């Protein structure tokens, strides 16, 4: 196992993490922005107002994107298992 392989494996892991977390973070960001605009226009300054819509948006997004996210994670894990002999030096 070379340093280059470790760097490649780390890069692939970070890429998989970014792909899996992007839809959830994007939904949370979009809902947070919409709630902030709503609060600014109505002058409601309740801090807890944004939590429930964000939680609902993240849950709905997780249900919608779950098959795709699972496919990404399974393919990364399969790649790790297929390269296991290379990882342990065999």
Secondary structure, 3 states (H helix, E strand, C coil): CCHHHHHHHHHHHHHHHHHHHHHHHHHHHHHHHHHHHHHHHHCCCCCCHHHHHHHHHHHHHHHHHHHHHHHHHHHHHHHHHHCHHHHCCC
